[in-house]
Amino acid sequence: MTEQPLKNKKIIISAGASGIGLATSKICLSKGAIIYLCDINEKFLNKLKKHPLFKKRLFVYECDASNEYEVINFYDQIKKKTKKIDALINNVGIAGPTKTMEKIDSEEWESTLKTNVTSHFYFTKLAIPMLKKNKRGSIINLSSGAGIMGFPLRSPYAASKWAIIGMTKTLAMELGKFKIRVNAICPGTIKGDRMVRVIRDKAKFLNISKKKIEKEFVSMASMNSWIYEEDIGKTCSFLISNDAERISGQTIAVDGNATRLD
Ligand SMILES: NC(=O)c1ccc[n+]([C@@H]2O[C@H](COP(=O)([O-])OP(=O)(O)OC[C@H]3O[C@@H](n4cnc5c(N)ncnc54)[C@H](O)[C@@H]3O)[C@@H](O)[C@H]2O)c1
């Protein structure tokens, strides 16, 4: 049997029905956790309702993370099942537009900031009392390599991901005395649907081949490798486990050393 370092640990995760969030949920489930996840995509959520642990250790809800009313409703549903949680993974984040700043309209700017930063505020504000009741816990915020470096053509995304680092460091200072640890993970270029879209948009904007853009992204890492969704899931699982009990306020890049470009 797999080791169960997260046995019965209760974890809330935003945007968990596909991509990094789904891989992370599956890894945490395999280590014994109980997962409460939300997502905006009904099709992805319905697929998860066929998971063998659905309604046993996996609870799924439809919720737009950028809508405060829906987030409050999501937490109300969870509170019918538990008053305490061990961890929150603020995973939601959209890519935003791929354009130079003068071509970005204010709606694109604001929706990127709203989903990538304000959503984390909604989730964190409601999670803190549940973590305090637990008398310890872990908050993990998904930032990005774009939260450490500049990221041409993605200014609202980069701005949002730098904001996440500021939020992480501040919260770690505010919550340390409650034994609540707060860390940020900065994934590199993840092999998955999101990067297919990002590469397509960048190739279109610059009018060069997708192959060239893909090579450029992968070679940003000194390990010259894609990063996999499971790499982020394993890091989350470690940060939630007791093995990480004195790690807080950190920005952890999981990117094959792409941030060397900083
Ligand atoms: N994929 C990458 O290369 C990469 C790199 C660095 C950082 N990240 C960050 O990691 C996190 C997860 O990325 P991903 O690639 O898995 O994302 P993704 O684009 O694959 O989307 C994952 C899920 O988010 C859901 N979602 C989108 N908007 C939502 C909303 N408003 N409310 C609820 N759910 C919503 C989607 O339905 C989807 O199921 C994000 O914060 C992202 O910025 C990703």
The ligand as an SDF file (V2000), in Angstrom:
LIG
                    3D

 44 48  0  0  0  0  0  0  0  0999 V2000
    0.1240   25.2180  -17.0990 N   0  0  0  0  0  0  0  0  0  0  0  0
    1.2560   25.9150  -16.9280 C   0  0  0  0  0  0  0  0  0  0  0  0
    2.1950   25.8540  -17.7460 O   0  0  0  0  0  0  0  0  0  0  0  0
    1.4040   26.7810  -15.6910 C   0  0  0  0  0  0  0  0  0  0  0  0
    2.6470   27.3850  -15.4640 C   0  0  0  0  0  0  0  0  0  0  0  0
    2.7990   28.2170  -14.3600 C   0  0  0  0  0  0  0  0  0  0  0  0
    1.7330   28.4150  -13.4800 C   0  0  0  0  0  0  0  0  0  0  0  0
    0.5490   27.8110  -13.7110 N   0  0  0  0  0  0  0  0  0  0  0  0
   -0.5490   28.0890  -12.7540 C   0  0  0  0  0  0  0  0  0  0  0  0
   -1.0280   26.8640  -12.1960 O   0  0  0  0  0  0  0  0  0  0  0  0
   -2.4430   26.9650  -11.9550 C   0  0  0  0  0  0  0  0  0  0  0  0
   -3.1810   25.8420  -12.6570 C   0  0  0  0  0  0  0  0  0  0  0  0
   -2.8610   25.8850  -14.0370 O   0  0  0  0  0  0  0  0  0  0  0  0
   -3.4240   24.8430  -15.1360 P   0  0  0  0  0  0  0  0  0  0  0  0
   -2.4770   24.8900  -16.2780 O   0  0  0  0  0  0  0  0  0  0  0  0
   -3.7500   23.5320  -14.5050 O   0  0  0  0  0  0  0  0  0  0  0  0
   -4.7880   25.5910  -15.5600 O   0  0  0  0  0  0  0  0  0  0  0  0
   -5.8180   25.2610  -16.7230 P   0  0  0  0  0  0  0  0  0  0  0  0
   -5.8390   26.4110  -17.6610 O   0  0  0  0  0  0  0  0  0  0  0  0
   -5.5110   23.9010  -17.3020 O   0  0  0  0  0  0  0  0  0  0  0  0
   -7.2210   25.2390  -15.9400 O   0  0  0  0  0  0  0  0  0  0  0  0
   -7.4520   24.3890  -14.8470 C   0  0  0  0  0  0  0  0  0  0  0  0
   -8.9000   24.4670  -14.4200 C   0  0  0  0  0  0  0  0  0  0  0  0
   -9.2730   25.8010  -14.0490 O   0  0  0  0  0  0  0  0  0  0  0  0
  -10.6710   25.8790  -14.2160 C   0  0  0  0  0  0  0  0  0  0  0  0
  -11.0930   27.2850  -14.1100 N   0  0  0  0  0  0  0  0  0  0  0  0
  -10.7740   28.3130  -14.9240 C   0  0  0  0  0  0  0  0  0  0  0  0
  -11.3610   29.4450  -14.4990 N   0  0  0  0  0  0  0  0  0  0  0  0
  -12.0580   29.1360  -13.3790 C   0  0  0  0  0  0  0  0  0  0  0  0
  -12.8800   29.8710  -12.4860 C   0  0  0  0  0  0  0  0  0  0  0  0
  -13.1040   31.1750  -12.6470 N   0  0  0  0  0  0  0  0  0  0  0  0
  -13.4230   29.2140  -11.4350 N   0  0  0  0  0  0  0  0  0  0  0  0
  -13.2300   27.8920  -11.2470 C   0  0  0  0  0  0  0  0  0  0  0  0
  -12.4620   27.1460  -12.0650 N   0  0  0  0  0  0  0  0  0  0  0  0
  -11.8900   27.7540  -13.1260 C   0  0  0  0  0  0  0  0  0  0  0  0
  -10.8740   25.2520  -15.5840 C   0  0  0  0  0  0  0  0  0  0  0  0
  -12.2140   24.8670  -15.8000 O   0  0  0  0  0  0  0  0  0  0  0  0
   -9.9140   24.0550  -15.5020 C   0  0  0  0  0  0  0  0  0  0  0  0
  -10.5770   22.8820  -15.0630 O   0  0  0  0  0  0  0  0  0  0  0  0
   -2.8510   28.3790  -12.4340 C   0  0  0  0  0  0  0  0  0  0  0  0
   -2.8510   29.2640  -11.3550 O   0  0  0  0  0  0  0  0  0  0  0  0
   -1.7500   28.7210  -13.4210 C   0  0  0  0  0  0  0  0  0  0  0  0
   -1.5960   30.1100  -13.6110 O   0  0  0  0  0  0  0  0  0  0  0  0
    0.3540   26.9940  -14.8010 C   0  0  0  0  0  0  0  0  0  0  0  0
  1  2  1  0
  2  3  2  0
  2  4  1  0
  4  5  1  0
  4 44  2  0
  5  6  2  0
  6  7  1  0
  7  8  2  0
  8  9  1  0
  8 44  1  0
  9 10  1  0
  9 42  1  0
 10 11  1  0
 11 12  1  0
 11 40  1  0
 12 13  1  0
 13 14  1  0
 14 15  2  0
 14 16  1  0
 14 17  1  0
 17 18  1  0
 18 19  2  0
 18 20  1  0
 18 21  1  0
 21 22  1  0
 22 23  1  0
 23 24  1  0
 23 38  1  0
 24 25  1  0
 25 26  1  0
 25 36  1  0
 26 27  1  0
 26 35  1  0
 27 28  2  0
 28 29  1  0
 29 30  1  0
 29 35  2  0
 30 31  1  0
 30 32  2  0
 32 33  1  0
 33 34  2  0
 34 35  1  0
 36 37  1  0
 36 38  1  0
 38 39  1  0
 40 41  1  0
 40 42  1  0
 42 43  1  0
M  CHG  2   8   1  16  -1
M  END
$$$$
